[in-house]
Amino acid sequence: MRIIFSFLATIALLTACTAGNDTVVTSPGGNVKLTLLTDDSLQLRYTVEVDGKPFMLPSRLGFEERQGFNLSQSFKINKVERTQCDETWTQPWGENKTLRNHYNEMAVTLSNAHNVALTLRFRLFDDGLGFRYEYNVAGADSLLVSDELTQFNFAHDATSWSIPASFETYELLYRRLPLSQVENANTPITLRTPDSLYASLHEAALTDFPEMTLTRTDSLGFTASLAPWPDGVKARFAGGSFTTPWRTIQLAHEAVGLINSSLILNLNEPCALDSTQWIRPMKYVGVWWGMHLGIESWVMGDRHGATTENAIKYIDFAARNGIEGVLFEGWNAGWENWGGSQTFDYTKPYADFDMKRIADYAREKGVKIIGHHETGGNVVNYEAQLDKAFEWYASYGVHDVKTGYAGGLPGGHNHHGQFNVRHYRHVVQTAARYHTTINAHEPIKDTGIRRTYPNMMSREGARGMEWNAWSDGNPPVHHVTLPFTRLLGGPMDYTPGIFDILYENAKNNPDRKQWNMKDSKDCRINTTLAKQIALWVILYSPVQMASDCIENYEGHPAFQFFRDFEADCDESRALQGEPGEFVAIARRAGEKYFLGAATNEEARTLTVKLDFLKPGVEYDAAIYADAPDADWVTNPTAYTIEHRTVTAADTLEVRMAAGGGQAVSFIPTK
C-alpha cells in the first residue's frame, strides 16, 4: 500500500505540472497505459501501468551531450499527435510469415530555449510498448552524446533472468536472480512479477547507436548504459539530428506470450530490399565441429578440415540427405596468423581447397556453399576487402556467408559500440547488393533489423554449441532459458544436433589435440540425444545446422528427423513453458508440423494438446523421445522412436528425462 500511495502521490504532483497537455496513451485493448510527465524543472519522466496496476514508477528520460547542448531539461510540450495502426504484413521467412501490427501511438513534440527540438514517440501494443527519441538541434554541426538518462524504475521486485552487462560479449551463462540483486544486465532481461506478469526489456531497430545495457541505480531502479567510443563519447553524429533505437518492454500473462510476441519486429522499418526472392532458409551441415573438438584444424596442414576432399564428402552427404547447404570454415589464407595480425584474405583459398572444383561440384549436386568470413575482430581489414570478397564469392555462386568477430577490435573500439554497430549494418547492406545472406557470429545483439534487411538471416549472440567442446559446457537449464531471453530478440544460430554426446568417436581419434580452454577429451554435451533433436525446433533459426561431424549421422535412425525437418516455417506457437524450467514449441512448414519440447535438470511430463494441427487431417506422428532409462548424466544417448496416427483432437504425453527433451514430426498420412 505504501508503494502504491507513493506512486499515486507522485503522479498527482507531476501531472499538475504538465501544462494541461493530455500525455496519456493506452494500448488498443486498454490493458497497458503510459503517461508522460514533466516536473517543475520541465524534466521529462514516464510511468507505465498494466491492468490498472503500477508497473514502472516515474522514470527519467533524456540524454546528455558533451558540447553543452541541453538534451534532457527545460522542455515544454508544443504538440501531442495521436495515430492508430492495425495492419498485417508478411515477411519472406520467419517464425510466422504473417504478422499483425496493432498499436496506438502518441508523438509528443517538445522544445527548449537551447534550440533543441525533441519528439518522443510512444507506441503501445497489447503485449507491450516501445519509445524512442527523435532529436533536432538547430545550428549544430555535430552532436556528441555522452550519456543516456533513460530510467526503468520498477514498482515491484521480480524474478529475473539475464546475463551480466558486457560491451564485448554475450557468451555468458544466464542468472536467475531477484531483480533487486541485479547490479547490471544486458538485454533482453526477462522478469516475472509476484502476480505472474512476465516482462522483457530490450531494444528494437539498433542501427546507428551503441547498444544499451542496464545499470542498477537503486533497489529497483535501472538506468540505460551505452557502449562507448575509445574517447568516452557514447554516440556521435554529423549534423544536428539523430534518432535512437526503440526502448522496449514486452508484456505477457504467460511466459510463452513473450515468445509469441512480434513487438520487436513491428518496431522495425519495412523491408528495404527491392526483391527477396533470392533469400531462402536452409538446413546445413559443415566443416566446423571437428575443429572445435581438436580433431581438425582451421590452418592448412595434416589436420586441415577445409580441403577439397573433405568438401566433396560433405557435399555428397548433403545431397543424399536432402540438406540444402554446406559450410566450410578455414578455407582461406590468414588462419596461420590467428592471435597475431589476423589479416585474412577473403579471395585467396588455401592451396588444398580448390574453390572452382568445389563450387562446380556443389552446383551439380544441387547444394549451396555457405561461405565464411572470419575477421578476428580486424574490421578495418574486412571492410577494405568487403565488396571484392562478396563479388568473388558471387562469381562462384556463393550467396550465403557466415561472418565472425572472435577477437579484439582495433583502435580501442569495443564490439557493441556505435563504431561496430555501423560496421555490422554496412556488411548487411553490402551483402544485399550481391544477393547474399548473412549469419553473424560474435554479432551485435538482434533487435529485429531482419524485417528491414531479410538477408540478415541469423546470428549467434549467446553461448552456443562450441562451448561444450572446450569448457564445462552449457548446463541443461541453458537450453530452456534461451527461448525466454536471447531468442526474444530474434533467431539464433546455436548449431544444435550433436549425436556423439560423450565424444566417444572424437576421443578415439589419434589426430585430436587440445586447442582451447579445456581438452575435449574431458568435455561432453550436457543433454540427451532426444533433446538435441528437439532443439532444432525450439531454438529457431532459418538457417539450421546439423552440427556434428557427418560420420556420426551416417546410418543413425534418429537422423531421419532432420531429413524431414524444414528450416523454413509458416507458423509458430510456443505452447507451454517457464523460463529456465521447460518449454514446448510447435511450428508448421507447409503441410508438415514439428514439435520440440525440453526440460532443465528435472525430469517432467507435459500434456500437450495437438490443436495446432489442421483439423480433419490424420498425421503420422514420429516421436523421438528419451528412453525410460535415459538421463543426461548417466545415460544421455538412450532414445526411442515411435509412430502414432494422430489428429488435432488428440493430446500427447511428452515424457522427458532429466536434462532431456522430445521431438515430434507430424506428416499427413495422405
C-alpha positions, 0 to 999 in steps of 0.5 A, a space after each residue: 500500500 505504501 508503494 502504491 500511495 507513493 506512486 499515486 502521490 507522485 503522479 498527482 504532483 507531476 501531472 499538475 505540472 504538465 501544462 494541461 497537455 493530455 500525455 496519456 496513451 493506452 494500448 488498443 485493448 486498454 490493458 497497458 497505459 503510459 503517461 508522460 510527465 514533466 516536473 517543475 524543472 520541465 524534466 521529462 519522466 514516464 510511468 507505465 501501468 498494466 491492468 490498472 496496476 503500477 508497473 514502472 514508477 516515474 522514470 527519467 528520460 533524456 540524454 546528455 551531450 558533451 558540447 553543452 547542448 541541453 538534451 534532457 531539461 527545460 522542455 515544454 510540450 508544443 504538440 501531442 499527435 495521436 495515430 492508430 495502426 492495425 495492419 498485417 504484413 508478411 515477411 519472406 521467412 520467419 517464425 510466422 510469415 504473417 504478422 499483425 501490427 496493432 498499436 496506438 501511438 502518441 508523438 509528443 513534440 517538445 522544445 527548449 530555449 537551447 534550440 533543441 527540438 525533441 519528439 518522443 514517440 510512444 507506441 503501445 501494443 497489447 503485449 507491450 510498448 516501445 519509445 524512442 527519441 527523435 532529436 533536432 538541434 538547430 545550428 549544430 554541426 555535430 552532436 556528441 552524446 555522452 550519456 543516456 538518462 533513460 530510467 526503468 524504475 520498477 514498482 515491484 521486485 521480480 524474478 529475473 533472468 539475464 546475463 551480466 552487462 558486457 560491451 564485448 560479449 554475450 557468451 555468458 551463462 544466464 542468472 536467475 536472480 531477484 531483480 533487486 540483486 541485479 547490479 547490471 544486465 544486458 538485454 533482453 532481461 526477462 522478469 516475472 512479477 509476484 502476480 505472474 506478469 512476465 516482462 522483457 526489456 530490450 531494444 528494437 531497430 539498433 542501427 546507428 547507436 551503441 547498444 544499451 545495457 542496464 545499470 542498477 541505480 537503486 533497489 529497483 531502479 535501472 538506468 540505460 548504459 551505452 557502449 562507448 567510443 575509445 574517447 568516452 563519447 557514447 554516440 556521435 553524429 554529423 549534423 544536428 539530428 539523430 534518432 535512437 533505437 526503440 526502448 522496449 518492454 514486452 508484456 505477457 500473462 504467460 511466459 510463452 506470450 513473450 515468445 509469441 510476441 512480434 513487438 520487436 519486429 513491428 518496431 522495425 522499418 519495412 523491408 528495404 530490399 527491392 526483391 527477396 526472392 533470392 533469400 531462402 532458409 536452409 538446413 546445413 551441415 559443415 566443416 566446423 565441429 571437428 575443429 572445435 573438438 581438436 580433431 581438425 584444424 582451421 590452418 592448412 596442414 595434416 589436420 586441415 578440415 577445409 580441403 577439397 576432399 573433405 568438401 566433396 564428402 560433405 557435399 555428397 552427404 548433403 545431397 543424399 540427405 536432402 540438406 540444402 547447404 554446406 559450410 566450410 570454415 578455414 578455407 582461406 589464407 590468414 588462419 596461420 596468423 590467428 592471435 597475431 595480425 589476423 589479416 585474412 584474405 577473403 579471395 585467396 583459398 588455401 592451396 588444398 581447397 580448390 574453390 572452382 572444383 568445389 563450387 562446380 561440384 556443389 552446383 551439380 549436386 544441387 547444394 549451396 556453399 555457405 561461405 565464411 568470413 572470419 575477421 578476428 575482430 580486424 574490421 578495418 581489414 574486412 571492410 577494405 576487402 568487403 565488396 571484392 570478397 562478396 563479388 568473388 564469392 558471387 562469381 562462384 555462386 556463393 550467396 550465403 556467408 557466415 561472418 565472425 568477430 572472435 577477437 579484439 577490435 582495433 583502435 580501442 573500439 569495443 564490439 557493441 559500440 556505435 563504431 561496430 554497430 555501423 560496421 555490422 549494418 554496412 556488411 548487411 547492406 553490402 551483402 544485399 547488393 550481391 544477393 547474399 545472406 548473412 549469419 553473424 557470429 560474435 554479432 551485435 545483439 538482434 533487435 529485429 533489423 531482419 524485417 528491414 534487411 531479410 538477408 540478415 538471416 541469423 546470428 549467434 549472440 549467446 553461448 552456443 554449441 562450441 562451448 561444450 567442446 572446450 569448457 564445462 559446457 552449457 548446463 541443461 537449464 541453458 537450453 530452456 532459458 534461451 527461448 525466454 531471453 536471447 531468442 526474444 530478440 530474434 533467431 539464433 544460430 546455436 548449431 544444435 544436433 550433436 549425436 556423439 554426446 560423450 565424444 566417444 568417436 572424437 576421443 578415439 581419434 589419434 589426430 585430436 589435440 587440445 586447442 582451447 580452454 579445456 581438452 575435449 577429451 574431458 568435455 561432453 554435451 550436457 543433454 540427451 540425444 532426444 533433446 538435441 533433436 528437439 532443439 532444432 525446433 525450439 531454438 529457431 533459426 532459418 538457417 539450421 545446422 546439423 552440427 556434428 561431424 557427418 560420420 556420426 549421422 551416417 546410418 543413425 535412425 534418429 537422423 531421419 528427423 532432420 531429413 524431414 525437418 524444414 528450416 523454413 516455417 509458416 507458423 509458430 506457437 510456443 505452447 507451454 513453458 517457464 523460463 529456465 524450467 521447460 518449454 514446448 514449441 510447435 511450428 508448421 512448414 507447409 503441410 508438415 508440423 514439428 514439435 520440440 519440447 525440453 526440460 532443465 535438470 528435472 525430469 517432467 511430463 507435459 500434456 500437450 494438446 495437438 490443436 495446432 494441427 489442421 483439423 480433419 487431417 490424420 498425421 503420422 506422428 514420429 516421436 523421438 523421445 528419451 528412453 525410460 532409462 535415459 538421463 543426461 548424466 548417466 545415460 544421455 544417448 538412450 532414445 526411442 522412436 515411435 509412430 502414432 496416427 494422430 489428429 488435432 483432437 488428440 493430446 500427447 504425453 511428452 515424457 522427458 528425462 532429466 536434462 532431456 527433451 522430445 521431438 515430434 514430426 507430424 506428416 499427413 498420412 495422405 
